[in-house]
């Protein structure tokens, strides 16, 4: 595994072009996104919901993220958007429905 993150929140990220996307994340990654916004890599990030239940769908997406991505360090020089396979996008969509976000 590349990382071992426990995903606990839902956030909205605004890219520099103004488009937005929703991510399942945690406080550390949210802090990195805030730092990325301060450095101009993204426009902004905002938390939509904290302490989401650790459902089987969250666990599946968490496993995917941990296998494919590494938590950025504070000296990052860009913001890496977590790309989702169609299967993982379906998991995220279910998570959003479970949490009354969609």
Legacy VTK file of the C-alpha trace (Angstrom):
# vtk DataFile Version 3.0
C-alpha trace
ASCII
DATASET POLYDATA
POINTS 102 float
0.000 0.000 0.000
1.127 3.498 -0.751
-0.789 5.123 2.086
-3.071 4.303 4.991
-5.639 7.055 5.168
-8.976 6.784 6.943
-11.543 8.823 5.039
-13.842 10.754 7.355
-15.279 13.762 5.528
-16.757 15.085 2.312
-15.279 18.215 0.746
-15.871 20.343 -2.315
-12.804 21.403 -4.272
-12.886 24.307 -6.719
-10.307 24.069 -9.465
-8.597 27.204 -10.765
-10.874 27.165 -13.834
-13.886 27.487 -11.507
-15.168 23.921 -11.970
-15.894 21.964 -8.805
-15.822 18.371 -7.706
-16.617 16.454 -4.541
-14.027 14.328 -2.751
-14.179 11.884 0.133
-11.223 12.827 2.276
-9.898 13.356 5.798
-8.606 16.246 7.884
-4.970 15.809 6.818
-5.834 15.798 3.113
-8.193 18.745 3.693
-5.276 20.614 5.266
-3.162 19.831 2.203
-5.964 21.129 -0.025
-6.112 24.338 2.043
-2.345 24.691 1.587
-2.759 24.044 -2.145
-5.365 26.828 -2.288
-3.001 29.185 -0.452
-0.310 28.380 -3.016
-2.665 28.855 -5.978
-2.759 25.210 -7.105
-6.555 25.161 -6.628
-9.017 27.974 -6.036
-10.582 26.738 -2.779
-11.733 23.819 -0.683
-14.614 23.612 1.747
-15.844 20.850 4.011
-19.406 19.767 3.301
-19.722 17.110 6.005
-17.538 15.870 8.850
-17.440 12.452 10.495
-19.162 10.449 7.789
-20.082 6.851 8.704
-17.490 4.279 7.667
-19.831 2.334 5.379
-18.730 -0.537 3.118
-18.701 1.995 0.250
-16.345 4.309 2.144
-14.128 1.322 2.978
-13.980 0.293 -0.687
-13.107 3.812 -1.872
-10.609 4.211 0.979
-8.856 1.010 -0.138
-8.683 2.319 -3.722
-7.187 5.649 -2.580
-4.668 3.957 -0.291
-3.543 1.626 -3.082
-3.198 4.334 -5.726
-2.232 7.581 -4.005
0.192 8.891 -1.416
-0.626 11.736 0.974
1.230 14.832 -0.258
3.820 16.453 1.957
3.756 20.095 2.976
6.441 20.884 0.381
4.168 19.827 -2.499
4.545 21.745 -5.761
1.106 20.879 -7.206
-2.257 19.499 -6.139
-3.014 15.975 -7.349
-6.681 15.340 -8.020
-7.653 11.778 -7.172
-8.855 10.296 -10.469
-11.678 7.816 -10.131
-12.396 4.753 -12.214
-16.062 4.408 -13.258
-16.485 1.835 -10.473
-15.002 4.191 -7.869
-17.138 7.085 -9.128
-20.185 4.890 -8.465
-18.914 4.275 -4.917
-18.466 8.023 -4.371
-21.970 8.664 -5.726
-23.380 6.136 -3.235
-21.408 7.728 -0.381
-22.853 11.128 -1.296
-26.381 9.670 -1.296
-25.767 7.930 2.040
-24.786 11.304 3.483
-27.588 13.304 1.816
-25.136 15.358 -0.270
-26.248 14.453 -3.799
LINES 1 103
102 0 1 2 3 4 5 6 7 8 9 10 11 12 13 14 15 16 17 18 19 20 21 22 23 24 25 26 27 28 29 30 31 32 33 34 35 36 37 38 39 40 41 42 43 44 45 46 47 48 49 50 51 52 53 54 55 56 57 58 59 60 61 62 63 64 65 66 67 68 69 70 71 72 73 74 75 76 77 78 79 80 81 82 83 84 85 86 87 88 89 90 91 92 93 94 95 96 97 98 99 100 101
